[in-house]
Amino acid sequence: MIPPAFILVRPQMGENIGAAARAMLNFGLERMRIVAPRDGWPNSAAVALASGAGRVLDQAGLFPDVKAAIADCDFVFATTARGRELTKPVYSPEAAMDHARALIAAGKKVGVMFGPERAGLENEDVVLANAIVTVPVNPEFASLNLAQCVLLMGYEWRRQTELSQAVVMEMGRTEFASALEVEKLGDHFEERLEAAGFFFPEAKVAGMKASLRNMWSRLGLTRAEVQTFHGMLRQIAYKLKAQEK
């Protein structure tokens, strides 16, 4: 599967090209194309800001204009925050990269265009694209830095192509306690609370105990946490017994 080509159209600063390269490599993208960079190419400032992503710059294609840069693409997205008087489908970054994945899986070549820092893509650039990608940003401050926009699209590409869970529990060298271990912890708490006279009045005791048991099962305790609670209860009992002597 050939990932999409990220096409930087008339970038003005080498630093932004380097930062864009770094953002691309963060998400496994290496197909950069550069259209008529203002300060020429290669650019030492781009290399300095790439910070380890130099191979993206080394492999980058240099093109005189947008038509040449997208000539081999079957489908092209144009990223822009400005309203356009053009009839084109408008995608969110998530929807765009989902569609890109489907196109690429079908053997198509996809390009994503990013405009120059000052004002973004011109209409004559956008008309060459098949669709527009717009980010739901603050309408009073809609401009994104070039590298930020590249990072956003790169993230969505990676997220669409990687099987990842929205939430992952890091266990920190332990594992979840078994139901029996949680039950024994509940027994220990009930024992100590009984001794302290916590369960009162008698009519509410059953409900109080059920509420506590429900809490323990709901917490998702680890074995280490269960042992910590046992240790706390034993230490409290020890101190109380010592005070009684």
N, C-alpha and C positions, 0 to 999 in steps of 0.2 A: 504494500500500500504506500503510495507516494503522498506525503503530507502536503498541505497547501503551501504555495509560495507566498511569502509576505513581501509586498512590493512597496518600497518607500519612494514616493513620487516627489522629486525635486527637494530632497531634505536640505536644510540650510546649515546645519551645524554637525560637524563630525562627532561631537560628543553625544548627540542624540542618536546618531547611527550606531555608535558603540553601545549605548544603553539599550537600544532596541535589540541588538544582537544578543546581549546578555539576557534580556527578557525572553527572547525566542528560545535560547538554549535551556533556560530554566524549565521549559515545557517540551523539550525534545524536538524543537523545530530548527532546521538548519538551512532551509531554502530561502535565502534573502535575495531580493533583486532591488537594485538601486537605479532610479531614473534621474539622470541629469543633476547630480548633486552640486549644489552651489559652489562649494569649496574644492571641487575636484576629487579625484580618486586615484590611488589610495589616500587615506587621510590618517595622519598620526594621532589626532585627537580621538578618532573613532577607536583606534587600537587601545589607547589608554583607558577609555571608559568601558571597553568590552569586558575587562576584568575576568580573563580566563575563557572567554567565548570567542577568541581570535579565529578559530576555525570557521565560524559562521561568516566572518568578514573575508577570510581567505577564499571561501567558496562563492562569495556573493557575485551575482551577475551584474554587469554594468550596461545600461541601455540608454539610448539617446532620447527616447520618448515613451509614452505610455503604450502606444500601439505595438511597439516592438517588444515591450516587457510582457504583454499579455497575449502575444500572438499564438502561443501554443496552449492557452488555457481554454477549457470548455465552458467554464463558468467563473465569473469574477464578481466579487463583492467590493463595494466602495464604502469605506467607513467615513461618516460625516455627521457632525452634530447640527448642521444648519438645515433649515427647511429648503426644499427644492421645488421648483416649478416643473418637475419631471414626473411622468407616470411610470413608477417602478415599485416593485414590492419592497417593503421596508421590514427588515429582520431585527430582532434583538440579537446580541452577541451569542446567546445560548442557542436560539433557533438557527442562526446562521451556521454555527459550527456543527450543529446536528445535521443540517442539510448538506454541508460540506462533507461530512463523514459518509453520508449515504451516496453522494455523487462519486466520491473517491472509491468507495467499495464497489461501485459499478464500473470502475475503470476510467473515470473522468479526471481531468486535471483542473485544479481549483486555484485561483489566485485571490488574495485579499489586498486591496490598495489602501495605503495610508498617505494622507496629504502632508504638505510642508507645514512647518511649525507656525508660521505667521497667520495663515488664514485657511489652511486645509485644502482639500481638493477643489479644483475649479469645475464649473459645470461641464466644460469640454472633456474633463477626465471622467466625471461621473456618467456621462452619456454612454461611455464605452463599457460600463459595467452592466451586469445582468440584474443586480439588486443592490440595495443600500443597507448598511448596518448602522443603526443609531443606538447609542447608549442612553438609558433613562437618567440623565444627569440633571443637576440643578439648572433650570432654564435661564436663571440670572447669571450663571457662570458655567457655560456649557463646554468651554474649551478644555480638551485633554492634551497633556504633553504627549509627544510622539511615542516615547517609550512606554508611557502609561497605557496608551491605546493598544500598542503591540502586546504588552503584558496581559491586558484584559482578554484579548482575542486568543492569545496563546493559552491562557488558563482554561478558557472555555473549550478549546480544541482538546487539550489534555483530559479535561473532565469528561468529554464526550467519548473519548477513545480508551479510557482506563476504567476498569471495574473497581470503583471505590465506594466505601461506605460513608454515609454522611457523618456518622459518629462512630469513633473507634475507642474502646476502653483500653487504656494502657495499664497493665496489671502490676507493674513494678515488682517483679520477682515474687509474686504471690498468685493466688487463684481464688475464685469465689468460694465461699464456705458452702458446704453441703447443707441440705435441709435438716439433717440430723444435728449438725454442729450448731445451726441457728436455733433449733429446738432446745438443745442443751443450754445455750446461752439464755434463752427465755426462762428455762427452769431455774437457772442460777439467779437471775434477776428477781423472779417471783419469790425465791427463798429469802433473799436479802430484804426485799420490800415487805414481806410478811413479818420478818423479825423487827423491822422498823415501824410496824403498825400503819403502813401506807394504805392497805386495802380496807377502806371504811367509807360509808357504812356497809353492812352486810348485803343489803339489797343491790348494791352497785358493783360488788366484787367481781361477779362473772363478766360484766361488761367491761370493767377496767382491765381485766386480764386479757380478754379477747382483743381489746384495743392495742395493748402492748404487743401481743403476739403478731397482730397485723402489721404493726410498725416494724418489727424486726424482719419479717419476711419481705416487706416492701423496700427496705433500705438497700438490698443487694450487697450485703457485707462480704468482705474478703476473709479468708482464714486468719490473716494477720490481725485484722480489726476485731474479729471475734476473740482472739487470744488477748488482745489489749483490753477489751471490756472485762473478760474474766479476771485479768490481773488487777484492774481497777477495783472490782468488787472485793477481791480477796484482800487488797491492801486496806480498803475502807473497813472491812470486817476486823482485820488485825488491829488497826488503830483504835477502833471502838472497844474491842476486848481489852486492849492494854490500858485504856483509860478507866475501865471498870475495876481494875485491880488496885 
